[in-house]
Amino acid sequence: MNSKLKLYGFNNLTKTLSFNIYDISYAETHEDQQAYIRYIDEVYDAERLTQILTAVVDIIGANILNIARQDYDPQGASVTILISEQPVAETDVDYDTESPGPLRDTILAHLDKSHITVHTYPEVHPVEGIATFRVDIDVSTCGVISPLKALNYLIHQFDSDIVTVDYRVRGFTRDVEGKKLFIDHEINSIQNYLSKDTRTNYQMMDVNVYQENLFHTKMLLKDFVLENYLFGDATNNLSDQQREKVSASLRHEMLEIFYGRNIPKNKISN
């Protein structure tokens, strides 16, 4: 049995940031499609994901207690890191104000009995050659800060065409007089925690339930340049007609993911 970990300034609120990041590509041939899967598995294997999550731990000023990671066959990887608080150092960061978190600077704050997880899901449409790479990330903390401070860094670590973000505060803690607190900071929108360049580059939609401390934001990349989505040698010689068809298929895929439902192709307008 491990010895118990001493907790400091314990806060019973659980704050959870959960989000999906989607990267969309087009690979024309079966060979290119398989090469895409291999590429994703190499670039975002368990070791690389561990490096990304370790940087998140550094950003929010926590201690790593345990790391579990696994690569899968035929594709995908997972990492889970159990973290705890570390002593608070002097900092100029105001944790109660909605503002973007840093990309790499270290911030120290209380965290207790918390964890970070990531899972990857690369896949390819068997007919149309649309390749979709999804990353699921959860950052859950019991402490005085919100895991939203790590959001900007994580978005910048992946090619993010669509991002769906959920933030929720559960449970309650008490003030010194015993009054229950169901949230310990003000929040109007997840968007307020995003950097200016991110807010400029994405179309965004909020669905918030303020009285339940539930916040949801969808993000869709505004600019679409076909060359950024083509993977493999076979895609270099597409005819104008093929380019138009591939562009329509990619946009259709992105809109279906953004709205979370199947959309008839004749309903999509360029």
N, C-alpha and C positions, 0 to 999 in steps of 0.2 A: 504494500500500500504506500502510495506517495504521501508525504506530509502535506497538511492543508496549507493553502496559499493565503497569506494575510491580505485582507482587503482594506483599502483606505478610502474614506469618504464615500462609502458605498451608496449607489443610486439604483433603485429597483426598476426604473424604467428600462424597457428594451426598445432600442431604436434600430430598425432594420431597413437597409437600402438594398433593394432587389432590382436588377435590371438585365435586359437582354440587349446584346449588340449584334447586328446582322451586317455581314459583308457579302455583297452580291457580285458574281462574276459570270462570264460566259465562256464555256469551253466546248468547241464544236465537235471534236472527235472523241471516241472512247479513250484513246491514248492520252489526249490532253485532259480529259476529265479525271482519269486516274492520276495523272501528274499533278493536277490541282489538289487532290486529296493528300497526296504525298507531301506536297509543298506546305499545306496547312499543318499537317502533322509534324513536319520538321520545324517550322517557324514557331508554332505554338504547342510544343510538346510540354510534358509535365515540368521539365526543368525550367523552361522559359516562363511558364505560368507561375512557378514558384518565385522566380526573380521579380515578376510584376507584383505579386501579392506581398512579397517581403518589402518592396518599396512602399506599398500602401501602409503596412505596419509601421514603417519608418515615418511616413507622413503624419499618421494620427498618434504617434508617440507611444506605441504599445510594446510589450515584450512578447516574443514568440515562446510558447510553451511546448508546442508539438506541431510537426508537419507530416501530413499524409498525402502522398501523390501517386498517381497511377496513369500510365499510358495504356490505351486499349487497342485491341485488334478486332475489326479491321481499321478503325479510326477513332480519334477523339482522345481526350485526356481530362483528368480531374485533379484538383489540389484542394485540400482543406488545411487551414492553419488555425490552431487554437491560440488565442492571445489573452493577455491580462494587462492590467494597468502598470504604469511605472510612475515614480514620483514626479510631481509637477515641477517644472522649471519656469522661470519668468519668461513671459512671451507677450508680444504686442497684439496677438490675435484675439479678437472679440468673438467668442463662440456663440453668443446669443444673437448675433446679427447675421441676417441672410447675406451671404457674400460668397464668391467662388473660393474654393480651396486651392492650395498651391499645387504645382505640378511636381515638385520634388523637395521643396524645403521641409525641414523637420519641424513638426509641431508636437508639443508635449501636453498631455491631458490625462485625466482619470479615465480608465477603462477597466471593467471587471467582467470576468467570465464571458468573453466575447469570442467570435470566430469570423473567419473570412473563407468563402468557398468559391471555386470557379469550375465550370464544366464546359467543354467544347463539343460542338456537333457539326462537323462538316458533312455535306451531302450534295448530290448532283441529281437533277431531274433526268430520268432515264431517256426521255424523248427529245426535249427541247434544249438540253445542254446548259440549263441555268444552274449554276453552282451557288449554294447558299451556305455560308459559314456563320453559325450562331454561337455566341458566348453567353452563358448564364453566370452571373456574379451575384453573390450575397455578402453584404458586410453587416454584421449584427453586433451591436455594442450595448453594454449596460454601463453607462457612465454619464458624464456631464456634457459630452459633445455629441454632435450628430455625425454619422458616417458619411453624410453628404459632402463633407470636406474632402473626401477622396474621389468624388465623382469626376472632376475634370481630368485628373491624372489618368484614371482608368479609360475614359473615352479616348484620350490621346494615344493610348497604347495599342489601339486596334483601328483598322480601317472601318469606320462606322458609317454605314449608309442609312440604317434605321436603328434607333435606340428607343426602347420602352423602359421607363423608370417608375418604380413604386417605392414610396417611403412611408413607413408607418411607425407610430409610437404606441406601444402596448404596455399594459400593467399600470402601476402607479407607485409613486414614492411619497414621502411625507416631508413637510417642512419641520422646523424645530418645534412648532406648536402642535404638531400632529395632524395638520390639515393635509388631505390627499392632493397630490399634484399629478395630473394625468398627462401633462407635457410640461417641459421645463424651459422651453424656448419658443419664440414666435416664428411662424413660418406661413407665408402666403402662397408660395409656389416653389417647386423644385427649380424652376427656371432662374430664380434669383441666385442660385448657387452655381450657375454656369458662367464661364468666362465670356467676355464680349464677343470674341471671334466665334465661339460655338453658337451663341444666340443669333449671330448674323448669318451663319452658314446653314442653319436648319430651320425648316418649317416646324412649328411646335403646336401642340394641343394639350390642354390641361383638363383633367377630370378629378376634382378634389371633393372630399367629404370632410369639411373642416371640423364638424362636431364630433366626428369619429377619429380625428387625427390620421386620416388617410389621404395621401397625395399621389397623383399619377400624372406623368407627362410622357407624351409621344413625340419623337423627333424624326424628321425625314430630311435628308440632305437635299438642299435646293438645286445645286448645280449638277447637271448630268452631261458628262463628256464621255462618249462611247469608248474611246481609247482607254479610259481608266478601268473599264470593266472587261476587257478582252484578255483571255488567258490562253497561251499556247501558240505554237507556230501556225496552226491551221487558220487562225483568225486574222492573219495578216493580209489575206487576199480576198476579203469579202467584197462582193459586188455592192453597188449602191442599193439594190433591192434587198440584198441580204442584210446590209447594215440597218436599213429601215426596219426590217422584220425583227432583228435582234434587239434593236433599241426599244421597240414596242414591247417585246417579251420581258426585257429587263425592267422597264418601268411598270409593267403590269405586276410582276413579281414583287417589286418594292411597295406598290400601293396596297396589294393584298396583305402584306405583312404589316404595313403601317395601320391599316384599318381593321386588321384582325378578322377578315372574312374573305371568302371566295367572291370574286367580282367577274361577271361576264366580260369578255374582252371587248365586245362591242360597246361597253359602257365606259371604256377608257378613252379619253381624249388627250392628245399630245399637248 
